[in-house]
């Protein structure tokens, strides 16, 4: 006998089948952009080494990273026990891919706070095919776990029972372990709690308990940072951010610099500060968000934002909460993005932007236009067409993420080995030509499984060669500072100068500077993809050059 329960069971089965199909589709797109034979990004390299260090009992805090992701992946190394360093990297890639794939389930339950099952599946579909998320998932970075826990923490704080907020505060404590900017979510969920629940004495006590839970979870990290750096909130980039120059953040000669916002205002004036760190920061946040919304969210978001101001199919409290998540998160990055436009830092906002992007789809399908409305069959057809268009756009965008150039990577490996064998001293690499050097050092030593973060120099450097970054404002200034740090060599990549750091070195490759003596040219060893030269700095010639030009 047919009952309403049969209909509900069928709906649950259909939803489950759809979610599984969407997850497999998403995994396929992720695997397309993942190259398991290539070396990892620098951050993944660091995460893997720190995870090995944790397995050896060392939990030393790095100066500008947190330990959440490396602690999470460390037990997998003990279980699988890979043989090569690249195998370790691929274990992390696999974990990252798995987490990103299963996040379709939390995305569905979050979307259910805003939509019925059909449009929640629409939100999940847009999430699953999102090219930036799929590419990021195969890199072995911390974002997939950060996104998963961000979604769950917001889902729980939107629960009608205040007691669920305890779990939300617990998850936000974990978020802070995963990425330093996770602290922002504490303000987000606290505001949502205060807005969505009556500010009774009982609920305020529960809020206080939630904050205590957050502090209990994050306190080991804060204590460790205090013991190491003398500041529980230490973050190495904070002291140089307001120089306003990206190169200063990573340079050797700015490590002891402490330059605050007040210093910038004193040197340049309040108008210049507002223009760069407020107006410029807002512009960069919006610019990076627009780029992140390509290819299909870019067209949906403006209408979704407009419709969010006058909702009638969504709970206004939930829409308000979504706005709180987006506005506070983006606002927290305004000053930082004025200097560093790192799109990865806001990629976890995509699930919440997708919620707004689905609203105009729902409005169009369910209510049509003032002169036209869809029949039930037409509604399903129109929704299918929209999703197909989004998928085609996502697929075309995904093809931009080509696998790494194996030949170029092999040439960089060979170049790193050559430099290790033939040169001694301090070197500045202006174009990531030596980005494989640390990998070469680790694999040649064959003892990376004993890596300890506190003994990093033993594993990442040699007594022969020291690669550093320097901050300067011109080539002459760079040479003067290089002399102070005993730099012997400058490595210049013809097609890969890091313009944020070394714009003044752009013409050195083909230039003629008497104080830069060319001692290596990759064309002489028949490299096809890597066009790099090594120059030895002659400081006597530089002094003569300066004197001649001064006279």
C-alpha positions in Angstrom: 0.0 0.0 0.0 1.3 3.4 -0.9 1.8 5.7 2.0 3.4 9.2 2.5 6.2 7.4 4.3 7.0 5.5 1.1 7.2 8.9 -0.7 9.6 10.2 2.0 11.7 7.1 1.8 11.9 7.4 -1.9 12.9 11.0 -1.6 15.7 10.2 0.8 17.0 7.4 -1.5 16.9 9.8 -4.5 18.7 12.4 -2.5 21.3 9.9 -1.4 21.8 8.7 -5.0 22.2 12.3 -6.2 24.7 13.2 -3.6 26.8 10.1 -4.4 26.7 10.9 -8.1 27.7 14.5 -7.5 30.5 13.4 -5.2 31.9 11.1 -7.9 31.6 13.8 -10.6 33.4 16.2 -8.3 36.2 13.6 -7.6 36.6 13.2 -11.4 37.1 16.9 -11.9 39.6 17.0 -9.0 41.7 14.1 -10.3 41.9 15.8 -13.7 43.8 18.7 -12.2 46.0 16.6 -9.8 49.5 15.6 -10.9 50.7 12.9 -8.5 54.2 12.8 -10.1 54.9 16.5 -9.6 56.6 18.2 -6.7 54.3 19.9 -4.2 53.8 23.6 -3.6 56.1 25.1 -1.0 53.3 25.1 1.7 52.5 21.4 1.1 56.2 20.7 1.4 56.2 22.4 4.8 53.0 20.6 6.0 54.5 17.2 5.1 57.8 17.9 7.0 55.9 19.2 10.0 53.7 16.1 10.0 56.9 13.9 10.0 58.2 16.0 12.8 55.0 15.4 14.8 55.4 11.6 14.3 58.8 12.1 15.9 57.4 13.9 18.9 58.2 17.5 17.8 55.4 20.0 17.8 57.4 23.2 17.4 55.2 26.1 16.2 56.4 27.7 12.9 56.5 31.5 12.8 53.7 32.0 10.2 51.8 28.7 10.1 49.6 26.7 12.5 49.8 23.0 13.2 46.3 21.8 12.7 46.6 20.4 9.2 50.0 18.8 9.9 48.8 17.2 13.1 45.7 15.9 11.3 47.8 14.2 8.5 50.6 12.9 10.8 48.8 9.7 12.0 48.3 8.6 8.4 52.0 8.6 7.9 52.4 6.1 10.7 49.7 3.9 9.3 50.9 3.9 5.6 54.6 4.5 6.2 55.6 5.7 2.7 59.1 5.1 1.4 59.9 8.3 -0.6 59.2 11.9 0.1 56.9 12.2 -2.9 54.9 9.2 -1.5 54.4 11.3 1.6 53.2 14.2 -0.5 50.8 11.9 -2.4 49.3 10.5 0.8 48.5 14.1 1.8 47.1 14.8 -1.7 44.8 11.7 -1.3 43.6 12.9 2.1 42.9 16.4 0.8 41.0 15.0 -2.2 39.0 12.7 0.1 38.0 15.5 2.5 37.1 17.8 -0.4 34.9 15.1 -2.0 33.0 14.2 1.2 32.3 17.9 1.9 29.4 17.7 -0.5 27.4 16.2 2.4 27.9 19.0 4.8 27.3 21.5 2.0 24.0 19.8 1.4 22.9 20.1 5.1 24.1 23.7 5.2 22.1 24.5 2.0 19.0 22.9 3.6 19.0 25.8 6.1 18.2 28.0 3.1 16.4 25.8 0.5 14.3 22.7 -0.1 15.9 19.5 -1.2 15.9 20.4 -4.9 17.7 23.7 -4.6 20.0 22.3 -1.9 21.1 19.7 -4.4 21.6 22.6 -6.9 23.9 24.3 -4.3 25.8 21.1 -3.8 26.2 20.7 -7.6 27.6 24.2 -8.0 30.0 23.5 -5.0 31.1 20.1 -6.5 32.1 21.4 -9.9 33.7 24.7 -8.7 37.1 24.8 -10.5 39.1 26.6 -7.8 38.0 24.2 -5.1 38.7 21.2 -7.3 42.2 22.4 -8.2 43.0 23.3 -4.7 41.9 19.8 -3.4 44.7 18.1 -5.3 47.5 20.3 -3.9 47.6 18.7 -0.4 46.9 22.1 1.3 44.9 22.8 4.4 41.9 24.5 2.7 39.7 21.4 2.2 39.7 20.7 5.9 39.2 24.4 6.7 36.2 24.6 4.4 34.7 21.4 5.8 34.9 22.6 9.4 33.8 26.1 8.4 30.6 24.7 6.9 29.9 22.5 9.9 30.5 25.3 12.4 28.0 27.6 10.6 25.5 24.8 10.2 25.6 24.1 13.9 25.3 27.7 15.0 22.2 28.0 12.8 20.5 25.2 14.8 17.4 26.3 16.7 18.7 24.8 19.9 21.4 26.9 21.6 23.1 23.8 23.0 24.3 23.0 19.5 26.4 26.2 19.6 28.8 24.4 22.0 29.9 22.2 19.1 30.2 25.2 16.8 32.6 26.9 19.2 34.5 23.7 19.5 34.9 23.5 15.8 36.0 27.1 15.5 38.7 26.3 18.1 39.9 23.6 15.7 39.6 26.1 12.8 42.2 28.3 14.5 44.5 25.4 14.7 44.2 24.8 11.0 44.7 28.4 9.8 45.6 31.5 11.7 42.6 33.4 10.3 40.3 30.9 11.9 40.0 33.3 14.8 37.8 35.4 12.7 35.1 32.8 12.8 34.8 33.2 16.6 33.5 36.7 16.1 31.2 35.4 13.3 29.5 32.7 15.3 29.3 34.9 18.4 27.4 37.6 16.5 25.1 35.0 14.8 24.4 33.5 18.2 23.5 36.9 19.7 21.2 37.8 16.8 19.5 34.5 16.4 18.8 33.7 20.1 17.1 35.8 22.7 19.7 37.7 24.8 18.4 36.1 28.0 20.7 35.4 31.0 20.6 31.7 30.3 21.6 32.1 26.6 24.4 34.6 27.5 25.7 32.0 30.0 25.7 29.5 27.2 27.6 31.9 24.9 30.2 32.4 27.6 30.5 28.6 28.0 30.9 28.3 24.2 33.8 30.9 24.2 35.4 29.0 27.1 35.2 25.8 25.0 36.9 27.7 22.1 39.7 28.9 24.4 40.1 25.4 25.9 40.6 23.9 22.4 43.0 26.6 21.2 44.9 27.1 24.5 47.7 24.5 23.8 48.5 26.4 20.6 48.5 29.8 22.4 50.7 28.4 25.2 53.2 27.0 22.8 53.4 30.2 20.8 53.9 32.1 24.1 56.7 29.8 25.1 58.5 30.1 21.7 57.9 33.7 20.7 56.8 35.5 23.9 53.4 36.3 22.4 50.4 33.8 22.2 49.1 35.7 19.1 52.5 35.8 17.4 52.4 35.9 13.6 55.6 36.7 11.8 54.1 38.9 9.1 52.3 41.2 11.5 55.4 43.3 12.3 56.2 44.2 8.6 52.7 44.2 7.0 52.3 47.9 7.3 55.5 48.6 5.3 53.1 48.2 2.5 55.5 46.1 0.5 55.0 42.4 -0.2 58.8 41.7 -0.5 59.4 43.0 3.0 57.2 40.2 4.5 59.6 37.3 3.5 63.0 39.1 3.4 66.0 38.3 5.5 66.8 42.0 6.2 63.4 42.8 7.6 63.1 40.0 10.2 63.9 42.3 13.1 61.8 45.2 11.7 58.8 46.2 13.7 56.7 48.6 11.6 53.2 49.4 12.7 50.2 51.1 11.1 51.1 54.2 13.2 54.6 54.2 11.8 53.1 54.2 8.3 50.8 57.1 9.1 53.7 59.0 10.7 55.8 58.5 7.6 53.2 58.9 4.9 50.2 60.6 6.4 46.7 59.4 7.2 45.4 60.0 3.7 48.0 57.7 2.2 47.2 55.1 4.8 43.5 55.2 4.1 44.1 55.0 0.3 46.4 52.0 0.5 45.2 49.9 3.4 41.5 50.7 3.4 40.4 51.7 -0.1 43.1 49.7 -1.8 42.5 46.7 0.4 38.7 46.8 -0.2 39.4 47.0 -4.0 41.8 44.0 -3.9 39.3 41.9 -1.8 36.5 42.6 -4.3 38.8 42.0 -7.2 40.0 38.7 -5.9 36.5 37.7 -5.0 35.3 38.5 -8.5 38.1 36.3 -9.9 37.3 33.6 -7.5 33.6 33.6 -8.6 34.5 32.8 -12.2 33.3 31.1 -14.3 29.6 30.9 -13.3 29.1 32.4 -9.9 30.2 35.8 -11.4 26.9 36.0 -13.2 24.7 34.7 -10.4 26.1 36.5 -7.4 24.9 40.1 -8.2 21.3 38.9 -8.5 21.6 36.7 -5.4 23.0 39.6 -3.4 20.1 41.9 -4.6 17.4 39.3 -3.9 18.9 38.6 -0.4 17.7 42.0 0.7 14.1 40.9 0.2 13.7 37.2 0.8 10.5 35.3 1.1 11.6 31.7 0.5 14.4 31.8 3.1 14.6 32.4 6.8 15.7 36.1 7.2 17.8 35.1 10.2 19.7 32.6 8.2 20.3 35.1 5.3 21.5 37.6 7.9 23.9 35.0 9.3 25.3 34.3 5.8 25.9 38.0 5.4 27.7 38.1 8.7 30.0 35.3 7.6 30.9 37.0 4.4 31.2 40.6 5.6 33.2 39.9 8.7 35.6 37.5 6.9 36.2 39.8 4.0 36.6 42.8 6.3 39.3 41.0 8.3 41.4 40.7 5.1 41.1 44.3 3.9 44.5 45.5 5.3 46.2 42.3 4.5 45.0 42.2 0.9 46.3 45.8 0.4 49.7 44.1 0.5 49.2 40.4 -0.2 46.5 39.4 -2.7 46.4 35.7 -1.8 43.1 34.2 -3.1 43.6 31.0 -1.1 42.8 33.0 2.1 39.2 33.6 1.0 38.5 30.4 -0.9 36.6 29.0 2.1 34.0 31.7 1.4 32.8 29.9 -1.8 30.2 27.7 0.0 28.5 30.8 1.4 28.7 32.7 -1.8 27.1 29.7 -3.5 24.2 30.0 -1.1 23.5 33.5 -2.5 24.1 32.3 -6.1 21.3 29.8 -5.8 18.7 32.3 -4.7 18.2 33.8 -8.2 18.0 30.3 -9.7 15.2 29.5 -7.3 13.4 32.8 -8.0 13.6 32.3 -11.8 12.5 28.7 -11.8 9.8 28.9 -9.2 8.3 32.3 -10.1 9.4 33.1 -13.7 9.0 36.6 -15.0 6.1 39.0 -14.5 4.7 37.9 -17.9 5.7 34.3 -17.9 5.9 31.4 -15.4 7.1 27.8 -15.8 5.0 24.7 -15.7 6.3 21.9 -13.4 7.9 20.1 -16.4 9.4 23.3 -17.6 10.8 24.1 -14.2 12.8 20.8 -14.1 13.9 21.4 -17.7 15.0 25.0 -17.0 16.9 23.9 -13.9 18.7 21.1 -15.8 19.7 23.6 -18.5 21.1 26.0 -16.0 23.2 23.2 -14.3 24.4 22.0 -17.7 25.6 25.5 -18.6 27.3 25.8 -15.2 29.0 22.4 -15.7 30.2 23.3 -19.2 31.6 26.6 -18.0 33.3 24.8 -15.1 34.7 22.1 -17.4 36.2 24.8 -19.7 37.7 26.6 -16.8 39.1 23.4 -15.3 41.1 22.8 -18.5 43.1 25.9 -17.7 44.7 23.9 -14.8 47.1 22.0 -16.9 49.4 19.3 -15.3 52.8 20.6 -14.4 55.5 20.8 -16.9 57.5 17.6 -16.2 60.5 18.6 -18.4 60.8 22.0 -16.7 60.6 20.4 -13.2 63.3 17.9 -14.2 65.5 20.7 -15.4 65.0 22.6 -12.1 65.9 19.4 -10.2 69.1 19.1 -12.3 69.9 22.8 -11.9 69.5 22.5 -8.1 71.9 19.5 -8.0 74.4 21.4 -10.2 74.3 24.4 -7.9 74.8 22.3 -4.8 77.8 20.6 -6.4 79.6 23.6 -7.8 78.9 26.6 -5.6 79.4 27.7 -2.0 78.1 30.8 -0.2 74.9 32.9 0.0 72.6 33.2 -3.0 69.5 35.2 -3.9 67.1 33.4 -6.3 64.9 36.0 -8.0 62.7 33.7 -9.9 62.0 30.3 -8.1 64.7 28.6 -10.2 66.0 26.9 -7.0 62.6 26.0 -5.6 63.5 22.3 -5.9 66.7 22.8 -3.8 65.2 21.8 -0.5 63.7 18.7 -2.0 67.1 17.7 -3.5 68.8 18.2 -0.1 66.2 16.1 1.7 66.2 13.2 -0.7 70.0 13.1 -1.0 70.4 12.9 2.7 67.9 10.0 2.8 67.1 10.7 6.5 64.0 12.9 6.1 62.0 10.4 8.2 63.9 11.7 11.2 63.0 15.3 10.4 62.4 17.6 13.4 61.1 21.2 13.0 63.4 22.5 15.7 66.4 21.2 13.7 65.1 22.4 10.4 68.5 23.9 9.3 70.0 20.5 9.3 67.5 19.2 6.9 66.8 22.1 4.6 70.2 23.8 4.2 73.8 22.8 3.6 77.0 24.3 5.0 77.9 25.2 1.5 74.9 27.0 0.2 72.4 29.4 1.8 69.4 30.8 -0.2 67.9 34.0 1.2 65.4 36.7 0.1 66.3 40.4 0.5 64.1 43.5 0.4 65.3 46.4 -1.6 63.8 49.3 -3.7 66.3 49.3 -6.6 69.1 47.3 -8.1 71.8 49.6 -6.5 70.0 49.3 -3.1 69.9 45.5 -3.6 73.6 45.3 -4.1 74.3 47.4 -1.1 72.1 45.2 1.1 73.5 42.1 -0.5 77.0 43.1 0.6 75.8 43.4 4.2 74.6 39.8 4.0 77.6 38.4 2.2 75.6 37.4 -0.9 77.9 35.9 -3.5 75.5 34.9 -6.3 72.3 36.2 -7.9 70.2 33.6 -9.8 68.0 35.2 -12.6 65.3 33.4 -14.5 64.5 35.1 -17.8 60.8 34.3 -17.8 60.0 34.0 -14.1 61.2 37.1 -12.2 59.1 37.5 -9.0 57.9 41.0 -9.7 56.4 41.5 -6.2 59.9 41.0 -4.8 62.5 41.9 -7.5 61.0 44.1 -10.2 64.3 45.9 -10.6 66.0 42.7 -11.7 63.8 42.2 -14.7 66.5 43.6 -17.1 69.5 41.8 -15.6 69.2 38.6 -17.6 70.0 40.4 -20.9 71.6 43.4 -19.4 75.2 44.4 -19.1 76.2 45.3 -15.6 80.0 45.4 -14.8 79.5 44.4 -11.2 77.5 41.2 -12.2 79.7 38.6 -13.7 77.9 35.8 -15.6 79.2 32.4 -14.4 76.5 30.1 -15.6 74.0 30.1 -18.5 71.5 27.2 -18.7 71.6 27.4 -22.5 75.2 26.1 -22.4 73.9 22.9 -20.8 71.1 22.6 -23.3 68.1 23.2 -21.0 65.0 23.6 -23.2 62.5 25.0 -20.7 64.6 26.6 -17.9 66.3 29.8 -19.0 68.4 30.8 -16.0 71.7 32.6 -15.4 73.9 32.8 -12.3 75.8 36.1 -11.7 78.6 36.5 -9.2 78.5 39.9 -7.5 81.7 41.9 -7.7 81.5 44.5 -5.0 84.7 46.2 -6.0 83.3 46.8 -9.4 80.1 48.0 -7.9 81.9 50.6 -5.8 83.7 51.8 -8.9 80.4 51.8 -10.9 78.8 54.0 -8.2 81.7 56.3 -8.0 81.8 56.7 -11.8 78.1 57.5 -12.0 78.3 59.8 -9.0 81.2 61.8 -10.5 
